[in-house]
Amino acid sequence: MIINESKNMKSTTKIQLSLMMFLEFFIWGALFVTLGTFLGNNLKANGLEIANVFSTQSWGAIIAPFIIGLIADRFFNAERILGVLHLAGAVLMYMMHQSENVAGFYPFALGYMILYMPTLALVNSVSFRQMKDPEKEFSFIRVFGTVGWIVAGLIISWLAWDSKENIGQGTLKNTFLMASVASAVLGLFSFTLPKTPPIKNNTENKSVAQILGLDALNLLKDRNFLIFFLASIAICIPLAFYYSNANPFLASIGLANPTAKMTIGQMSEVLFLLLLPVFFKRFGFKLTILLGMLAWALRYVLFAYGNAGELAFMLITGIALHGICYDFFFVSGQIYTDAKAGEKYKSSAQGLITLATYGIGQLIGFWVAGFIIEKYKLADGTQNWQMVWLVPAAIAAVVMILFALIFKNDKKATADAHI
């Protein structure tokens, strides 16, 4: 009886963690994918105002280590602060739903992202603390996050909130209400999760620099890692174009069910995540990451010349390339960072790369995307989408070429990688 109870408890914990991940990324998918479309069509925001709102995610990523390292890890159970952040987030999300102009929307968006971005680390913390073998068990739990993002997109298109006919009627504001309800549910559910108290001495003796991952700056003395670090920031500039402009683009040209079709990107992410170990081991880090960069450039060329009619397959292919874009660059980059850092800087190095990509890189990227959107706005108020997409294609191509020429193939890091 005791053995069976132990097995049942393990199954119960798996279900709890899987549901937690599902809701965590369901919220992000419901909020983020159609945000640019909502801001441009319903709040009449211009390109720079849209960039300002999207940059709240980057500010949240920059501030998140302070919340986790200086507060959560020292004084509170991870599952409790996760609950509090999501309950507060539900209120802010509802206020975003009620906002009637971008000036009123922005402070709620900023407040929400400052609360939400730390929860990405918290759900991982709660998960890892319950696992005996995280390397084998975490992927099963994490995949439910991707499923949550996909389901959010499918619901939005199933209810036709993103249809060209309904966007003008303000239906997209319902996505914030849906996300608000999901945030409240996850907030309450978090208090039922397995207890995850602070680990004694986990951060008590750490400096602010260590908490932010800044002590890993010593790794930048390694020429190869410095090149990778700078490339990570640079490639996030074209990445920001996709996050802020893909859904508005697909919706404006009349592609049916654009948000549902964008979930093809998350489906491919799961597929290529499974293929990544094969590529990484066989071709090494440099060729794998170059393939990811090439996918970014190719995706934007497909967007530039595709349409919602006979060439719709080009748009779908561009969306499907998301798996290669994300997994082959960001996931392989995390593996490379882990191998280069060693035990001394292992966690700090990951924090540094996250700060560089989601923080600095995308912050720059959203502003560049906003500038380009305004620059290529036509006299009748429509967009020259071809030029909007050719710019990030060119940026990705330049980053790829420079990386290919400067970065030396690091066979040792590939051999040391845990994958």
N, C-alpha and C positions, 0 to 999 in steps of 0.2 A: 504493500500500500504506500509506503514511504517513497519507494522508487517511482511508482506511477505518478504520485503527486508532484515529484520533482520534474518529471517529463512534462506533465500538464502545465506546470508553472512556466517552464521554458517556452512552450507553445504559446501560452498566454502573453508572455513578454514579447515574443516575436510579433504577435498580432498587434499589441500596443504600439510597438516601435514602428511597425509598418504603417499603421493608421496615422501616427504622428508625422511620419515623412510624407505620406499622401497629402495630408492637410497643409503641411508647411509649404509644399511646392504648388499645391492647388491654389493657394492664396496668391503666391507670386505670379503664377501663370494668368490668373484672373485679372490681376492688377496691371501687369507689365506689358503684355503682348499688344493690347489695343489702346494703350495709354496715349501714344502719339496720335492715333486716329481721333480719339475723343478730344484731345486738347485742340487739335487743328480745326475739327468740324463743329464741335459743340461749344467750346470756350473761345473759339476764334483766335487762338494763340498763334503768333508768328514763329518762325524757325528758331530764333534766339530764345523766346519764352519757353518753347518746347524743350530746348536744350537745357534751360535753367531747371525745369522740373525734372528731367531725366538725370541731371547731375546730382539730385538729392540722393540717388542710390550710391554714388561715389562718395559723397560726404558721409553717408551712413557707414560705408565700408571703412572709411578712414577713422571714424569715431568708435566703431565697434570694438576694436581691441581694448580701448579704455574701459568700456562697459564690462567686457568679459574678464579682462586681466586684473583690473583694479577694484571691481565690485563683485561680480558673480563668483569668480573662482575663489575669492577670499572669505566671503561672508554668507552666501546663500546657497541653498540647494539649487542645482541647475534646473530641475523640473519646475520649481516654484517661480524662479525668475522668468522662465519660459512662459509660464501661465500668466504672470503679471504683464509681461511685455505684449502678449497677444490680446489680452483683454483691453489694455490701453490702446493697442493698435486698432481694435475693432471700433472704438469710439472715433478715432481719427479717420479711419476709412469711411465711416458713416458721414463725417463732416465733409470729406472729399466728395461724397455722393450728393451732398446738399449744396456744394459750391456752385456759383453761377458765373464766375469769371476766374481767369487764371491768377489774378492777384490774390483772391480769396482762397484759391485752391493750393497755391504754393506752400504756405506755412504748414498746412495739414500734411501735405506730401513730404515735406522735409522732416517734420516730427515723426511721421510714420516710418520713413526709411531709417531714421536714427534708432528707432525701436526694433524694426524688422531685421536689419542686417546682422545684429548680434545673435539673433535666434538661429541663423544658419550654423554658427559654431556650437550653439547650445544643443541643438538636436543631435549633432554628431557626438557631443560630449555625453549626453544621456545614453546614446546608442552604444558607444565604445565601452562605457563603464559596465554594461550588462553582458558583455561578450567575453567568452573565454578565448576565442580565436578570431579577432576582428578581421584579419586578412581574408578569411574564408566566409565569415558570417555577414560582414557589413554590406557587401554588394547586393545580397538578397534584400536587405532592409532598404538600402538606398534607391533601388530600382522603383520602389513604390512612390518615391518623390517624383520621378520622371512620369510615372503613370498619372499622378495627381495633376501635373502640368498639362498633360495631354487631355485629360478629362475636362479640365477647365476650358480649354480651347474648343473642344467638341461641343460642350454645352452652349457656349457663346454663339457658335454658328448654328447649332440645332434650334436655338430660340430666335435666330435671325437678328440678333442685336447688332451684328456687324455687316448686315446686308446694305448695299448701296442705297436702297430705298428707305431703310429704317434709320440709318445713321443720322440723317437730318432731323429725325423726330426725337432725337435725344435718347435712344434706347441704350446706347453704350454706357450711360451712367449707371445702369443696372449692374454692370460688372463690379462696381465698387460696393454696392449693397450686398451682392453675392459674396464677395471677398470679406466684407465686414462680418457677415453671419458665420462664415467659415473660420474667421479669426477668433470670434467669440467662442465657437465650439472647441477649437483647439486650445484656447486659453483655459476653459473649464476642464477639458480632458487632460491637460498637462498635469493638473494636481492629482490625477489618478496614476500617473506614470511611476515606475520604480524610483525609489528615493536615490538621489544622486548628490550626496553632500560634498562640500569642498574637501579636497585632499589636503591634509595637514602639510604645511610647508611647501605646497605646490607652487605658490606664487609669493609667499611671504617675503622671501629673500631676493626676489627678482626686482631689478630696476625697471623704470618705465621703458628704457631703451630695449631691455630684454623682452618685455611684454609686447611691445610693438614690433619685435623682430629686428630692431635696428642693430643689435649686436652681431647679427648675421652679415652686416655690411662688410665685415672682414673677408667674406667670400668673394667680394667684388675685386679683390686683389688678384684673383684667378682670372686671367684674360678671357677664357672661354665663358666662364659664368657671367662676367661683366657684359659680354656681347649678348648672351642669352637674356640677361636682365633688361638691357636696353631694347632688345627685340620684343620682349614681352610687353613693354610699355607701348612701343610703336604699333604693334599689331592690334592693340586694343582701340586704336583710332578707327580703323575700318570696322571693327566689331561693333562700335557704338552706332554706326550708320544702320546696321541691321536691326538693332534693338529699337531705335527711335523711328526708323523710316519704313521698315519692311511692311508692317501692317497697313499704315496709311497709303503706301504705294499700291499694294494689292487691292485694297478696298476702292481706291480712287479710279483704277483702270477697269473695275468691274469684274474682277475674278470672283466667282461664286464661292461662298463659304471660306473667305480668306483665313480666318482664325483657325478653323478646323484643318485647313490645308497646311498651315504652319506647324501643326503638331507632327507632320511627317518628319520635321527636323529632329524632334525629340525621339521619334521611333528609330531614326537612323543613328541617333546618339547611342542607343542601347546596342544596336547591331555592331557598330564600329568599336564600341568599348570592348566587346568580346573579341574582335579581330586585332585590337591594339597590341596585345602581347606577342602575337605572331610577327607583326611588322617590326615592333621594337627589337625583338630578339634577332630577327633575320637581317634587317637593314640598318639597325643602329639608330641612335637618337637623332643624328643630323638629318638623315634622309626622311625619317618619320615626321619630324617637325617641318621640314621643307614641303612635304606633301600637304600638311595642314595649311601652310601659308599659300601654296598654289591653289588649294581649294577655295580660300577666301577670295583670291583674285578672280578665279573662274566663276564663282558664284555671282559676283557683281557684274561681270560681263554678260552672263545669262540674264540677269535682271535688266540690264541696260537695253538689250535687244529683244527680249521676250515680250509677249502681249497676252491678253486674256482670251484671244481667239485661237488661230491655228498654231501659234507659237507658245501656247500655255505650257507645253511640256518643258520649255526652257525654264519657266518660273518654278515649276514643280521640281525639276532637277536641281535648280539653285537652292531650293529649300532643303532638299534631301541631302545636299552636301554638308549640312550643318554637323552631321556626325563626324565627318572627317575634319572639318574646321575646328570643332571644339575638342574632340578627343585627341586628335593627332598633335595638336599644339598644346592645349592647356593641361590635359591629363598626362601626356608624355612629359611635359615640362615639370609637372609636380613630381613625377617619378625621377626625372633627372636631378631636380633640386634635392630630393631626398638622398640620392646617391652621392652627390657632391658635398652635402652638408656634413655627413657623418653624425655621430651621436651628439657631439657638442652643440651643433647649431640646427639639429633636425627640425624641431618645432619652430624655432625662430626664423629659419630660412623660409618655411612655408608661409609664415605670417608676413615676411618681407615681400614675397612674390604676390601674395594676395593684395597687400597694400599697393604694390606697384601696378597690378592689372585692374582690379575692380575699383581701386582708389584713383591713383594718379592717371593711369592710361585711359580709362574710360571717362574720367573727368575732362581730360583734354579732348577725347574723341567726341563726346556729346556736344561740346562747344564748336568743334570743327564742323560737325554734321549740321548744327544749327546755322552756322555761317553759310555753308554751301547751299542749304535749302533756301535761304533768303537770296543768295546770289543768283540762283537759277530759277527764280520765280518769274513767270511770264506776266505780260501786261494784263492779261485777262484773269489773273489770280491763280491760274493752274501752274503745275510744275513741269519743268523740263527734266523728267525723271531719268532720261538717258544720261545726261551730264551728272546728275546727282549720284548715280551708281558708278560711272566711269572714274570719278575721283577716288573713292575708296579702293576700287580695283587697281588703280595706279599706285596708291600708297602701299597696298599689300604686295604688289609685284616688286616695288622698290625694296621693301623690307626683306622680301624673299631673296632677291639677288644679292643684296649686301650681306645677308646672313650666310648665303652659300659661299661667298667669296672670302669672308673674314673668319667664320667659325671653323675651327679645326675639329675633325671627327674625333669624338672622345670615346674611344673603345673601352677604357677603364671604367668610366661612369656607366656605360651600357652593361658591362659585365657585373658591376656592383649593384645594379638596380634590382629592387625587390618587386617583381611583377609576375 
